[in-house]
Amino acid sequence: ARIHKNAEALANDPSALSRWQASLAARALYTGRTGDYLVLSGLAAESSRQSGDLRSAVIQRHNLGHANLELGRWAEAERHLRAISLEAERLGLANVVASSNNNLGYAIARQGRYPEALAMLKRSIDELEQQSDLRMLGGARNHLAQVMLETGDLTAAEQMARGAVEALELFLPLPCQGKGTLSRILLGRNEVEAAVAVSSEAVALLDELGSMADGEIGVR
């Protein structure tokens, strides 16, 4: 009831409404309510559009694409993220372009189009390395490592997963994502003892620091 009351109070100020909806969307993401994250990101994008804030609208539409990705709606995520990458590039939002391309590459991979996915993820990594965005770089490297694992390129996958862990080391508990992927790669190489050790490290760190907004299932 309080949420509806706040929405009504801000109805005549779409800029303030979009910021409020975006904050609710972020809270939904980090508390595991992905469906709410999807809905609220869409609402925030529309409120931003109505206020004339095209940059914020693009960011929230990117989050809408990410929410579709988290819900396993691969084709819908691809549609959103492909459009957002182009729009963000037009507006000069380099960080949004790189993040969109990362998530787009993963959405494409989930639909089995591996060569296209690999090319898109490598492009995203190149962009993020130029921007020195270690947090998103680690996420993109982790996505690429997963796709390399699925395509059987275990040597490159291991190198990429270790790179993900290194990039994310300051963003606890996010290194758990890379360690979860690395563990599966080592298991694929029949390095069982090493795989168990890395997996145990990841689970222990996650238990100590709490849950992640996404990727936790790949650790446990």
N, C-alpha and C positions, 0 to 999 in steps of 0.2 A: 504494500500500500504506500509506503514511504517513497519507493522508487517512482511509482506512477504520479505521486504528488509532486515530486521534484521535476519530473518530465513536464508536467503541466505548467509549473512555475517558470520553466525555461523555454517554453514553446515559442515565445516571441523573440528569442535570442538564439538563433541557430548556431552561432559560434560558441557560446557558452554550453549549449546543449551538446554539441559535438565533442567538446573537451570532457564533459561529464560522462557521456556514453563511451568515449575512448578509455577513460579511467576504469569504468566498469568492465569493459572488454578485457583490459589487461589483468584485472583482478580475476576474472573468470578463467583466463588462460592459466594463470599461476596457481589456481586452486582446482584445476582439473575439470572445469565445466566447459568442455570444448564446444558443445552445442550453443551455450550462452555466448561464448566468445565469437562464434560465427554470426549469430543474430545481432549482437551489439556492435560488432565491427561494421556490419552492413548499415546499421542505423547511424553510426558515427560518420561513415562515408557520405551518406545522403545529407546529413545535417551540415557537414563541411561543404558539400557542393552548394547547398542552399545559401550558405553564408558567403560564398564566393572564394573560399579558401581552397584552391585547387590542389595545392601541395599537401595539405592535411587530408584531403579527400583521396589522393593517390596513396598515401601511407595507409589509410584505413582500408582501402580496397586491396592493398597488398596483404594486410592482415586477414581480410576476408578470404583471399586465395590460400593463405597459410592455414586458416581454419579448415577449409575444405580438404587440404592435404592431410591434416591431422585426423580428419574423420574418414579418410580413405576414399574420398570422392575425387579420384584421380583426374578424370576427364574435366570435371567442373573446375578443379584446381588449375589444371593446365590452361583452360579458357581464360580464367581471371588473371593468372600470372603472366601469360603471354601479352595480354592487353596492357597490363600495368607496367611491364618492362618497357614497352614502347612509349607509353605516356610519361613515365618517370624520366626516360631519356630525353624526351622533348622538353621537359621542365628543368632538366639539368640536375636531377636528384640521383647522383651517381651511386650512393649507398643503397637506395631503393632498387635501382637497376640490378646491382650485383646480388642483393638478397632475393629479388624476384627470380633471377636467372638460376640461383642455387635451388630454390624450391621448385622452379619449373623443371629443372633437370631431373630432380628426384621424382616429380609427378610423371614425367615422360618414362623414366625407368620402370616405375610401377606398372606401366602399361606395356612393358616388354620391348620398347624401342631403344635398345641399349646403345648403339652407336651414336644416335642423336643425343641421348642422355649424357653420355660420357663427354661429348663435345661441349654441351651446355654447362656442365659442372666444371669442366676445365676452364671455360671462359669466365665463369663466376669466380673461381679461385684466382685467376690472373687479375681480375678487377679488384678483388678484396686485398690481394697482396699489395697492389699499388696504393690502396687507401689505408693500409696498415690497420685494418679493422680485425684484430685478432679473434674476437669473440665470434663474429660471423665467419671468418676464415676457418676457424676450427670446425664449425658446423658444416661448412661446405666440403672440407676435407673428409669429414666423417661420412657425409653422403656419398662422396666419390669412392671412398674405401669400400662402402657397402656394395656399390654397383660393381666395382672391380672384383669383389669377392664373388658376386653372383655370376659374373662372366668368366670366372676361373683364373683371373690374373692375380694369384695370391701374393707373389713377390711385391708387385706394385701396390696391392691392397694393404699389405703390412706396412710398407713405407708411408703410405698416405694416412693410415690409422695412427701411427706413431706421431706423424706430423700434426694430426688433429689433437692428440693428447697434449702435445707441446704447446700448441697455440692457445689451448683452453686452460692451461695450468693455473692462471690467475683468476679464473671465473668459476670457482667452486659452487656447486658440485658438477659442473659441466664436463670436466675431464672423464667422468664416468661414461659418457656417451662413447667417446673414442676408445676407452678401455673395453667396453662391452663389445664393440665392433672388433677390436684387436683380438679379444679372446676367441671370437668365432673364427677369425682368420687363422689363428694358431691351431685351433682344433681342426680346421680344414687341411692344415699342413701336417696333421697327426702329431703335433707337439702338445700332447695332452697335459703334461705337468705344467708347462709354461702357460697354457690356456687357463688352467684352473687357478694358477697363482694370480694372473691378471684379473680374472673374473672375481676372485675373492677380494682383491684390492678395491675393485669398483664397488662391490656390494657393501663392503665395510665403510667406504667413504660415504656412500649414499645413506647408509643407516645412521652415520654420525651427523651428517649435515642436513638430511631431510630430502624430500622429493624434488624432482625436476618438473618443469612445465611440460616438456615433451622428451621422449626417448627413454623413459625409465624402463619400459618393458624390454628394451634391448639390453639392459644391464642385468635384470633379474631373470 
